[in-house]
Amino acid sequence: MKISVLCNDTALKGFEVEHGLSLLIEANEHSILFDTGSTDVAVKNAAKLGLNLSNIDFIVVSHGHYDHIGGLKEVLKITRKKKVYTGPGCLFPRYSGPKFAGSPESEAHYGKLGADFEVVDQTTTLENDIFLLPAVPFRTAERPSRKFKRMGGEERFQDLFEDELSLIVIENGRATLFTGCSHRGIGNILLETNRHWNIKTVVGGLHLSDKTRPEIEEVCRLIKEMNIESFYIGHCTGNTAIEIFKEKLPATVKELKAGQIITI
């Protein structure tokens, strides 16, 4: 499996950087774009890496925040296949405190660019050994930050990220979990995924940047016994959480950087 980091909050020298996440995953003879970053950074970095985004088989949007869906319009201008998987309500207006944090474009606008949306509300097989998992149950104390809101009619209410999707790719018998921000809690996500697959690698954002050290250590205690071998984490994870993971977990822990090529 080859994973190209097209967008992240930090980057290797010579690559574009922005607040956002985008990963190009090449596995099982398929090419998957997981999230699209905030703007056109993913497209620019793909060009710098010599990657042809016109050959993407499908796009997965982990949730409807701008830093994961904002680059979709630029990708749709390039890719030939325009299948886009989202969770229910992905394009609803979203807020981070008073700031608008949802998709910068409407579904109609994406439709004009050819987007073929499919809403995923149950565990779905995309291809052999490629799966999408919808929003997981809350089994631990982890919950989305209260600062995140979404619209319901004319009211704003707490966003519980019912649209959150996780991607699981199995290659050579080894399962890798891809997560955009883990808003519903990485512990909750791993408890659910490990009911179906034996996850060996976790790639993406864990949204632990606003958590206290005791809260992060509690997450580590939960997942320590899951025998996960490697974490490639960044975006909203936070430097403190990355260091605690390195300290507390019997796993390889590496920080994502735009421009990286990861081989699993």
C-alpha positions as CSV (number, residue, x, y, z in Angstrom):
1,M,0.0,0.0,0.0
2,K,1.3,3.4,-1.0
3,I,0.0,6.5,0.9
4,S,0.9,10.0,-0.5
5,V,0.3,12.8,2.0
6,L,-1.1,15.6,-0.2
7,C,-2.3,18.0,2.5
8,N,-1.5,18.4,6.2
9,D,-0.8,21.2,8.7
10,T,3.0,20.6,8.4
11,A,4.9,19.7,5.3
12,L,8.3,18.6,4.0
13,K,10.5,21.4,2.6
14,G,9.3,22.5,-0.9
15,F,5.6,21.4,-0.4
16,E,2.5,23.5,0.2
17,V,1.0,23.6,3.7
18,E,-2.4,24.5,5.0
19,H,-4.8,23.5,7.8
20,G,-6.4,20.4,6.3
21,L,-5.9,16.7,5.4
22,S,-5.8,14.8,2.1
23,L,-4.3,11.4,1.5
24,L,-4.0,9.5,-1.8
25,I,-4.1,5.8,-1.2
26,E,-3.0,3.3,-3.8
27,A,-3.9,-0.3,-2.8
28,N,-5.6,-3.4,-4.2
29,E,-5.2,-1.9,-7.8
30,H,-7.4,1.0,-6.8
31,S,-6.6,4.7,-6.2
32,I,-8.6,6.4,-3.4
33,L,-8.5,10.1,-2.4
34,F,-9.4,10.4,1.3
35,D,-10.3,14.0,2.0
36,T,-9.3,17.0,-0.1
37,G,-7.8,19.6,2.2
38,S,-9.1,23.2,2.4
39,T,-8.2,24.7,-1.0
40,D,-6.0,23.6,-3.9
41,V,-3.0,22.6,-1.9
42,A,-3.7,18.8,-2.4
43,V,-3.8,19.3,-6.2
44,K,-0.6,21.4,-6.1
45,N,1.3,18.9,-3.9
46,A,0.1,16.0,-6.1
47,A,1.7,17.7,-9.1
48,K,4.9,18.2,-7.2
49,L,4.9,14.5,-6.4
50,G,4.2,13.6,-10.0
51,L,0.9,12.0,-9.2
52,N,-2.0,11.9,-11.7
53,L,-5.2,12.7,-9.9
54,S,-7.3,12.1,-13.0
55,N,-7.0,8.4,-12.3
56,I,-8.7,8.4,-8.9
57,D,-11.3,5.7,-8.6
58,F,-13.3,7.4,-5.9
59,I,-13.2,10.1,-3.3
60,V,-14.1,9.7,0.4
61,V,-15.0,12.8,2.5
62,S,-14.5,11.9,6.2
63,H,-16.9,14.8,7.3
64,G,-18.2,18.1,6.2
65,H,-15.7,20.5,7.6
66,Y,-14.0,22.9,5.1
67,D,-10.5,21.5,5.9
68,H,-11.6,18.1,4.5
69,I,-14.0,19.0,1.8
70,G,-12.8,22.5,0.7
71,G,-10.5,21.2,-2.0
72,L,-13.2,19.0,-3.6
73,K,-14.0,21.5,-6.4
74,E,-10.4,21.6,-7.5
75,V,-10.2,17.8,-7.5
76,L,-13.4,17.4,-9.5
77,K,-11.9,19.6,-12.2
78,I,-9.2,17.1,-12.7
79,T,-10.5,13.6,-12.0
80,R,-12.3,11.6,-14.6
81,K,-14.3,9.4,-12.2
82,K,-16.3,11.7,-9.9
83,K,-17.8,9.3,-7.4
84,V,-17.8,11.0,-3.9
85,Y,-18.8,9.1,-0.7
86,T,-20.0,11.1,2.2
87,G,-21.9,10.5,5.5
88,P,-25.5,11.8,6.0
89,G,-25.7,15.6,6.4
90,C,-22.1,16.2,5.3
91,L,-23.0,19.4,3.5
92,F,-25.1,20.9,6.2
93,P,-23.9,24.3,7.5
94,R,-21.3,23.7,10.3
95,Y,-19.6,26.1,12.8
96,S,-16.6,26.1,15.0
97,G,-17.6,28.6,17.7
98,P,-18.9,31.6,15.8
99,K,-16.9,30.8,12.6
100,F,-18.4,29.1,9.7
101,A,-16.6,25.8,9.2
102,G,-18.7,23.8,6.7
103,S,-18.3,23.2,3.0
104,P,-17.5,26.3,1.0
105,E,-19.7,25.1,-1.9
106,S,-23.2,23.7,-2.2
107,E,-24.1,20.3,-3.4
108,A,-25.5,22.0,-6.6
109,H,-22.2,23.6,-7.3
110,Y,-20.4,20.3,-6.9
111,G,-23.0,18.7,-9.1
112,K,-22.2,21.1,-11.9
113,L,-18.6,19.9,-11.7
114,G,-19.9,16.3,-12.1
115,A,-19.9,15.1,-8.6
116,D,-21.8,11.8,-8.1
117,F,-22.5,11.8,-4.4
118,E,-23.4,8.6,-2.5
119,V,-24.4,8.8,1.1
120,V,-23.1,6.1,3.4
121,D,-25.1,5.3,6.5
122,Q,-24.0,1.7,7.1
123,T,-20.8,-0.4,6.8
124,T,-20.2,-0.5,3.1
125,T,-17.9,-2.5,0.9
126,L,-16.5,-0.3,-1.9
127,E,-14.3,-2.9,-3.5
128,N,-12.7,-6.1,-2.3
129,D,-11.0,-5.4,1.0
130,I,-12.0,-1.6,0.9
131,F,-14.7,-0.6,3.4
132,L,-16.4,2.5,4.7
133,L,-17.6,2.7,8.3
134,P,-20.2,5.3,9.3
135,A,-20.4,7.2,12.5
136,V,-19.5,4.9,15.4
137,P,-21.3,4.5,18.7
138,F,-20.1,6.3,21.8
139,R,-18.7,3.7,24.1
140,T,-16.1,5.8,25.9
141,A,-16.1,9.2,27.5
142,E,-14.8,10.8,24.3
143,R,-17.2,13.3,22.7
144,P,-16.9,16.0,20.0
145,S,-15.9,19.4,21.3
146,R,-18.9,21.5,22.3
147,K,-17.6,24.4,20.2
148,F,-18.7,22.5,17.1
149,K,-22.3,23.3,15.9
150,R,-24.4,22.5,13.0
151,M,-27.7,23.9,11.6
152,G,-31.0,22.2,12.2
153,G,-33.7,24.3,10.6
154,E,-33.0,27.8,11.9
155,E,-31.3,26.6,15.1
156,R,-27.7,25.7,15.8
157,F,-27.1,22.7,18.0
158,Q,-24.1,20.6,19.0
159,D,-22.5,18.8,16.1
160,L,-22.1,15.1,17.0
161,F,-20.7,14.4,13.5
162,E,-23.2,11.8,12.4
163,D,-21.6,12.2,9.0
164,E,-18.2,10.9,10.0
165,L,-16.8,8.2,7.8
166,S,-13.7,6.0,8.4
167,L,-12.0,4.1,5.7
168,I,-10.5,0.6,6.2
169,V,-8.2,-0.9,3.6
170,I,-6.9,-4.4,3.8
171,E,-3.9,-5.5,1.8
172,N,-1.8,-8.6,2.2
173,G,-4.1,-9.5,5.2
174,R,-3.3,-6.3,7.1
175,A,-5.9,-3.8,7.9
176,T,-5.3,0.0,7.9
177,L,-7.7,2.5,9.4
178,F,-7.9,6.0,7.8
179,T,-9.6,8.7,9.8
180,G,-10.1,12.4,9.1
181,C,-10.4,14.0,12.5
182,S,-11.9,11.2,14.8
183,H,-14.4,13.7,16.1
184,R,-16.4,10.9,17.7
185,G,-13.3,9.7,19.4
186,I,-10.4,7.5,18.2
187,G,-11.1,5.1,21.1
188,N,-14.7,4.7,20.0
189,I,-13.6,4.3,16.3
190,L,-11.1,1.6,17.2
191,L,-13.5,-0.3,19.5
192,E,-15.9,-0.5,16.6
193,T,-13.4,-1.2,13.8
194,N,-11.8,-4.0,15.8
195,R,-15.2,-5.7,16.1
196,H,-14.8,-6.3,12.3
197,W,-11.1,-6.0,11.4
198,N,-7.8,-6.5,13.2
199,I,-6.4,-3.0,12.7
200,K,-2.6,-2.8,12.4
201,T,-2.1,0.7,11.2
202,V,-3.9,4.0,11.9
203,V,-3.4,7.0,9.5
204,G,-4.9,10.5,9.8
205,G,-6.1,13.0,12.4
206,L,-7.1,12.1,15.9
207,H,-8.4,15.5,17.1
208,L,-6.6,15.4,20.5
209,S,-5.1,18.9,20.2
210,D,-7.7,20.3,22.6
211,K,-7.5,17.4,25.1
212,T,-5.6,17.4,28.4
213,R,-2.7,15.1,29.1
214,P,-4.8,12.9,31.4
215,E,-7.5,12.6,28.7
216,I,-4.8,11.6,26.1
217,E,-3.3,9.1,28.5
218,E,-6.7,7.6,29.0
219,V,-7.1,7.1,25.2
220,C,-3.6,5.5,25.2
221,R,-4.7,3.1,28.0
222,L,-7.7,2.1,26.0
223,I,-5.9,1.3,22.8
224,K,-2.7,-0.1,24.2
225,E,-4.1,-3.6,24.3
226,M,-5.3,-3.5,20.7
227,N,-1.9,-4.5,19.3
228,I,-1.8,-1.7,16.7
229,E,1.7,-1.6,15.2
230,S,1.9,1.9,13.7
231,F,0.4,5.3,13.8
232,Y,0.9,7.9,11.1
233,I,-0.9,10.9,12.6
234,G,-1.1,14.6,12.2
235,H,-3.5,17.5,11.2
236,C,-5.6,18.0,14.3
237,T,-3.8,15.4,16.5
238,G,-1.6,17.9,18.2
239,N,2.1,17.7,19.1
240,T,1.5,16.9,22.7
241,A,-0.7,13.9,21.8
242,I,1.9,12.6,19.3
243,E,4.6,12.8,22.0
244,I,2.4,11.0,24.5
245,F,1.6,8.3,21.9
246,K,5.3,7.8,21.4
247,E,5.8,7.6,25.1
248,K,2.9,5.3,26.1
249,L,2.2,3.0,23.2
250,P,4.2,-0.1,22.1
251,A,3.9,1.1,18.5
252,T,5.7,3.0,15.8
253,V,4.4,6.6,16.0
254,K,5.2,9.1,13.2
255,E,4.0,12.6,12.4
256,L,2.3,13.1,9.0
257,K,3.8,15.8,6.7
258,A,2.6,16.9,3.3
259,G,4.9,15.5,0.6
260,Q,5.5,12.2,2.4
261,I,5.2,8.9,0.7
262,I,4.3,6.1,3.2
263,T,4.6,2.5,2.2
264,I,2.8,-0.1,4.3
